[in-house]
């Protein structure tokens, strides 16, 4: 296993943990936002669209 912490005062996480965190955040956003995409600010809608595109690539 790759060392998670570098001795430079900053905490680092491995790729697997990073992906899991991103997936959890995305899932929670999808759940909380629901089907009310029409009421979102345009910038947030753009970000959500990009997130969906990334999900489709996997």
Backbone as XML, in Angstrom:
<?xml version="1.0"?>
<chain id="A" units="angstrom">
  <residue number="1" name="UNK">
    <atom name="N" x="0.841" y="-1.182" z="0.000"/>
    <atom name="CA" x="0.000" y="0.000" z="0.000"/>
    <atom name="C" x="0.886" y="1.246" z="0.000"/>
  </residue>
  <residue number="2" name="UNK">
    <atom name="N" x="0.480" y="2.205" z="-0.784"/>
    <atom name="CA" x="1.258" y="3.442" z="-0.892"/>
    <atom name="C" x="1.108" y="4.250" z="0.398"/>
  </residue>
  <residue number="3" name="UNK">
    <atom name="N" x="2.170" y="4.907" z="0.807"/>
    <atom name="CA" x="2.138" y="5.723" z="2.015"/>
    <atom name="C" x="1.125" y="6.848" z="1.860"/>
  </residue>
  <residue number="4" name="UNK">
    <atom name="N" x="0.196" y="6.941" z="2.786"/>
    <atom name="CA" x="-0.855" y="7.951" z="2.712"/>
    <atom name="C" x="-0.389" y="9.307" z="3.211"/>
  </residue>
  <residue number="5" name="UNK">
    <atom name="N" x="0.556" y="9.330" z="4.092"/>
    <atom name="CA" x="0.957" y="10.585" z="4.714"/>
    <atom name="C" x="2.416" y="10.896" z="4.403"/>
  </residue>
  <residue number="6" name="UNK">
    <atom name="N" x="2.630" y="12.095" z="3.948"/>
    <atom name="CA" x="3.976" y="12.573" z="3.663"/>
    <atom name="C" x="4.402" y="13.431" z="4.855"/>
  </residue>
  <residue number="7" name="UNK">
    <atom name="N" x="5.640" y="13.369" z="5.212"/>
    <atom name="CA" x="6.111" y="14.081" z="6.399"/>
    <atom name="C" x="6.444" y="15.535" z="6.078"/>
  </residue>
  <residue number="8" name="UNK">
    <atom name="N" x="5.537" y="16.228" z="5.384"/>
    <atom name="CA" x="5.749" y="17.641" z="5.091"/>
    <atom name="C" x="4.689" y="18.528" z="5.754"/>
  </residue>
  <residue number="9" name="UNK">
    <atom name="N" x="3.942" y="17.957" z="6.680"/>
    <atom name="CA" x="2.930" y="18.723" z="7.391"/>
    <atom name="C" x="1.570" y="18.701" z="6.715"/>
  </residue>
  <residue number="10" name="UNK">
    <atom name="N" x="1.507" y="18.176" z="5.502"/>
    <atom name="CA" x="0.232" y="18.085" z="4.786"/>
    <atom name="C" x="-0.237" y="16.640" z="4.782"/>
  </residue>
  <residue number="11" name="UNK">
    <atom name="N" x="-1.548" y="16.464" z="4.871"/>
    <atom name="CA" x="-2.104" y="15.120" z="4.808"/>
    <atom name="C" x="-2.464" y="14.803" z="3.363"/>
  </residue>
  <residue number="12" name="UNK">
    <atom name="N" x="-2.165" y="13.585" z="2.936"/>
    <atom name="CA" x="-2.467" y="13.135" z="1.586"/>
    <atom name="C" x="-3.289" y="11.860" z="1.681"/>
  </residue>
  <residue number="13" name="UNK">
    <atom name="N" x="-4.180" y="11.671" z="0.721"/>
    <atom name="CA" x="-4.953" y="10.440" z="0.686"/>
    <atom name="C" x="-4.673" y="9.716" z="-0.623"/>
  </residue>
  <residue number="14" name="UNK">
    <atom name="N" x="-4.868" y="8.405" z="-0.589"/>
    <atom name="CA" x="-4.620" y="7.612" z="-1.786"/>
    <atom name="C" x="-5.776" y="7.768" z="-2.770"/>
  </residue>
  <residue number="15" name="UNK">
    <atom name="N" x="-5.561" y="7.307" z="-3.989"/>
    <atom name="CA" x="-6.544" y="7.461" z="-5.064"/>
    <atom name="C" x="-7.865" y="6.762" z="-4.736"/>
  </residue>
  <residue number="16" name="UNK">
    <atom name="N" x="-7.795" y="5.580" z="-4.169"/>
    <atom name="CA" x="-9.010" y="4.835" z="-3.838"/>
    <atom name="C" x="-9.885" y="5.614" z="-2.868"/>
  </residue>
  <residue number="17" name="UNK">
    <atom name="N" x="-9.277" y="6.187" z="-1.852"/>
    <atom name="CA" x="-10.016" y="6.981" z="-0.880"/>
    <atom name="C" x="-10.584" y="8.232" z="-1.526"/>
  </residue>
  <residue number="18" name="UNK">
    <atom name="N" x="-9.795" y="8.875" z="-2.375"/>
    <atom name="CA" x="-10.246" y="10.077" z="-3.067"/>
    <atom name="C" x="-11.472" y="9.792" z="-3.935"/>
  </residue>
  <residue number="19" name="UNK">
    <atom name="N" x="-11.428" y="8.699" z="-4.684"/>
    <atom name="CA" x="-12.555" y="8.323" z="-5.534"/>
    <atom name="C" x="-13.787" y="8.027" z="-4.691"/>
  </residue>
  <residue number="20" name="UNK">
    <atom name="N" x="-13.610" y="7.342" z="-3.582"/>
    <atom name="CA" x="-14.739" y="7.021" z="-2.709"/>
    <atom name="C" x="-15.384" y="8.288" z="-2.154"/>
  </residue>
  <residue number="21" name="UNK">
    <atom name="N" x="-14.570" y="9.253" z="-1.768"/>
    <atom name="CA" x="-15.088" y="10.519" z="-1.252"/>
    <atom name="C" x="-15.853" y="11.259" z="-2.342"/>
  </residue>
  <residue number="22" name="UNK">
    <atom name="N" x="-15.284" y="11.333" z="-3.534"/>
    <atom name="CA" x="-15.960" y="12.010" z="-4.653"/>
    <atom name="C" x="-17.287" y="11.345" z="-4.979"/>
  </residue>
  <residue number="23" name="UNK">
    <atom name="N" x="-17.297" y="10.020" z="-4.996"/>
    <atom name="CA" x="-18.538" y="9.301" z="-5.276"/>
    <atom name="C" x="-19.599" y="9.568" z="-4.215"/>
  </residue>
  <residue number="24" name="UNK">
    <atom name="N" x="-19.193" y="9.594" z="-2.958"/>
    <atom name="CA" x="-20.141" y="9.856" z="-1.885"/>
    <atom name="C" x="-20.714" y="11.269" z="-1.980"/>
  </residue>
  <residue number="25" name="UNK">
    <atom name="N" x="-19.868" y="12.236" z="-2.294"/>
    <atom name="CA" x="-20.338" y="13.620" z="-2.444"/>
    <atom name="C" x="-21.305" y="13.712" z="-3.619"/>
  </residue>
  <residue number="26" name="UNK">
    <atom name="N" x="-20.953" y="13.093" z="-4.730"/>
    <atom name="CA" x="-21.822" y="13.116" z="-5.903"/>
    <atom name="C" x="-23.169" y="12.476" z="-5.626"/>
  </residue>
  <residue number="27" name="UNK">
    <atom name="N" x="-23.147" y="11.343" z="-4.943"/>
    <atom name="CA" x="-24.398" y="10.648" z="-4.617"/>
    <atom name="C" x="-25.288" y="11.503" z="-3.704"/>
  </residue>
  <residue number="28" name="UNK">
    <atom name="N" x="-24.661" y="12.142" z="-2.754"/>
    <atom name="CA" x="-25.443" y="12.990" z="-1.839"/>
    <atom name="C" x="-26.021" y="14.202" z="-2.571"/>
  </residue>
  <residue number="29" name="UNK">
    <atom name="N" x="-25.245" y="14.801" z="-3.467"/>
    <atom name="CA" x="-25.766" y="15.915" z="-4.260"/>
    <atom name="C" x="-26.952" y="15.473" z="-5.115"/>
  </residue>
  <residue number="30" name="UNK">
    <atom name="N" x="-26.803" y="14.292" z="-5.761"/>
    <atom name="CA" x="-27.909" y="13.801" z="-6.585"/>
    <atom name="C" x="-29.165" y="13.588" z="-5.740"/>
  </residue>
  <residue number="31" name="UNK">
    <atom name="N" x="-28.982" y="13.025" z="-4.561"/>
    <atom name="CA" x="-30.121" y="12.766" z="-3.678"/>
    <atom name="C" x="-30.752" y="14.065" z="-3.188"/>
  </residue>
  <residue number="32" name="UNK">
    <atom name="N" x="-29.916" y="15.011" z="-2.762"/>
    <atom name="CA" x="-30.430" y="16.259" z="-2.198"/>
    <atom name="C" x="-31.056" y="17.166" z="-3.251"/>
  </residue>
  <residue number="33" name="UNK">
    <atom name="N" x="-30.485" y="17.185" z="-4.441"/>
    <atom name="CA" x="-30.997" y="18.058" z="-5.496"/>
    <atom name="C" x="-32.234" y="17.449" z="-6.133"/>
  </residue>
  <residue number="34" name="UNK">
    <atom name="N" x="-32.215" y="16.147" z="-6.332"/>
    <atom name="CA" x="-33.364" y="15.456" z="-6.893"/>
    <atom name="C" x="-33.680" y="15.887" z="-8.305"/>
  </residue>
  <residue number="35" name="UNK">
    <atom name="N" x="-34.945" y="15.961" z="-8.615"/>
    <atom name="CA" x="-35.395" y="16.258" z="-9.979"/>
    <atom name="C" x="-35.626" y="17.740" z="-10.204"/>
  </residue>
  <residue number="36" name="UNK">
    <atom name="N" x="-35.284" y="18.584" z="-9.274"/>
    <atom name="CA" x="-35.537" y="20.023" z="-9.388"/>
    <atom name="C" x="-34.410" y="20.753" z="-10.099"/>
  </residue>
  <residue number="37" name="UNK">
    <atom name="N" x="-33.849" y="20.153" z="-11.141"/>
    <atom name="CA" x="-32.731" y="20.763" z="-11.856"/>
    <atom name="C" x="-33.096" y="22.105" z="-12.478"/>
  </residue>
  <residue number="38" name="UNK">
    <atom name="N" x="-34.379" y="22.334" z="-12.781"/>
    <atom name="CA" x="-34.798" y="23.586" z="-13.418"/>
    <atom name="C" x="-34.637" y="24.798" z="-12.503"/>
  </residue>
  <residue number="39" name="UNK">
    <atom name="N" x="-34.555" y="24.574" z="-11.206"/>
    <atom name="CA" x="-34.474" y="25.691" z="-10.268"/>
    <atom name="C" x="-33.042" y="26.012" z="-9.846"/>
  </residue>
  <residue number="40" name="UNK">
    <atom name="N" x="-32.077" y="25.295" z="-10.403"/>
    <atom name="CA" x="-30.684" y="25.503" z="-10.013"/>
    <atom name="C" x="-30.079" y="26.699" z="-10.742"/>
  </residue>
  <residue number="41" name="UNK">
    <atom name="N" x="-29.156" y="27.392" z="-10.099"/>
    <atom name="CA" x="-28.401" y="28.435" z="-10.806"/>
    <atom name="C" x="-27.645" y="27.808" z="-11.980"/>
  </residue>
  <residue number="42" name="UNK">
    <atom name="N" x="-27.442" y="28.561" z="-13.040"/>
    <atom name="CA" x="-26.846" y="28.014" z="-14.257"/>
    <atom name="C" x="-25.445" y="27.443" z="-14.021"/>
  </residue>
  <residue number="43" name="UNK">
    <atom name="N" x="-24.657" y="28.090" z="-13.170"/>
    <atom name="CA" x="-23.304" y="27.591" z="-12.915"/>
    <atom name="C" x="-23.359" y="26.223" z="-12.224"/>
  </residue>
  <residue number="44" name="UNK">
    <atom name="N" x="-24.253" y="26.077" z="-11.269"/>
    <atom name="CA" x="-24.387" y="24.793" z="-10.578"/>
    <atom name="C" x="-24.899" y="23.730" z="-11.541"/>
  </residue>
  <residue number="45" name="UNK">
    <atom name="N" x="-25.829" y="24.104" z="-12.412"/>
    <atom name="CA" x="-26.335" y="23.156" z="-13.409"/>
    <atom name="C" x="-25.206" y="22.695" z="-14.334"/>
  </residue>
  <residue number="46" name="UNK">
    <atom name="N" x="-24.334" y="23.613" z="-14.720"/>
    <atom name="CA" x="-23.195" y="23.266" z="-15.569"/>
    <atom name="C" x="-22.281" y="22.270" z="-14.861"/>
  </residue>
  <residue number="47" name="UNK">
    <atom name="N" x="-22.012" y="22.505" z="-13.588"/>
    <atom name="CA" x="-21.161" y="21.595" z="-12.828"/>
    <atom name="C" x="-21.793" y="20.215" z="-12.698"/>
  </residue>
  <residue number="48" name="UNK">
    <atom name="N" x="-23.086" y="20.169" z="-12.476"/>
    <atom name="CA" x="-23.785" y="18.890" z="-12.363"/>
    <atom name="C" x="-23.749" y="18.151" z="-13.695"/>
  </residue>
  <residue number="49" name="UNK">
    <atom name="N" x="-23.929" y="18.877" z="-14.785"/>
    <atom name="CA" x="-23.850" y="18.261" z="-16.110"/>
    <atom name="C" x="-22.467" y="17.665" z="-16.350"/>
  </residue>
  <residue number="50" name="UNK">
    <atom name="N" x="-21.429" y="18.377" z="-15.940"/>
    <atom name="CA" x="-20.064" y="17.866" z="-16.087"/>
    <atom name="C" x="-19.862" y="16.617" z="-15.244"/>
  </residue>
  <residue number="51" name="UNK">
    <atom name="N" x="-20.440" y="16.607" z="-14.040"/>
    <atom name="CA" x="-20.332" y="15.452" z="-13.161"/>
    <atom name="C" x="-21.022" y="14.237" z="-13.810"/>
  </residue>
  <residue number="52" name="UNK">
    <atom name="N" x="-22.176" y="14.455" z="-14.433"/>
    <atom name="CA" x="-22.876" y="13.361" z="-15.116"/>
    <atom name="C" x="-22.043" y="12.828" z="-16.277"/>
  </residue>
  <residue number="53" name="UNK">
    <atom name="N" x="-21.392" y="13.722" z="-17.004"/>
    <atom name="CA" x="-20.536" y="13.291" z="-18.115"/>
    <atom name="C" x="-19.389" y="12.428" z="-17.604"/>
  </residue>
  <residue number="54" name="UNK">
    <atom name="N" x="-18.810" y="12.816" z="-16.477"/>
    <atom name="CA" x="-17.730" y="12.038" z="-15.901"/>
    <atom name="C" x="-18.229" y="10.655" z="-15.480"/>
  </residue>
  <residue number="55" name="UNK">
    <atom name="N" x="-19.430" y="10.591" z="-14.912"/>
    <atom name="CA" x="-20.005" y="9.311" z="-14.505"/>
    <atom name="C" x="-20.217" y="8.398" z="-15.702"/>
  </residue>
  <residue number="56" name="UNK">
    <atom name="N" x="-20.614" y="8.969" z="-16.834"/>
    <atom name="CA" x="-20.870" y="8.172" z="-18.033"/>
    <atom name="C" x="-19.574" y="7.583" z="-18.604"/>
  </residue>
  <residue number="57" name="UNK">
    <atom name="N" x="-18.449" y="8.242" z="-18.364"/>
    <atom name="CA" x="-17.158" y="7.760" z="-18.878"/>
    <atom name="C" x="-16.665" y="6.543" z="-18.122"/>
  </residue>
  <residue number="58" name="UNK">
    <atom name="N" x="-17.168" y="6.319" z="-16.927"/>
    <atom name="CA" x="-16.694" y="5.188" z="-16.108"/>
    <atom name="C" x="-17.328" y="3.915" z="-16.517"/>
  </residue>
</chain>
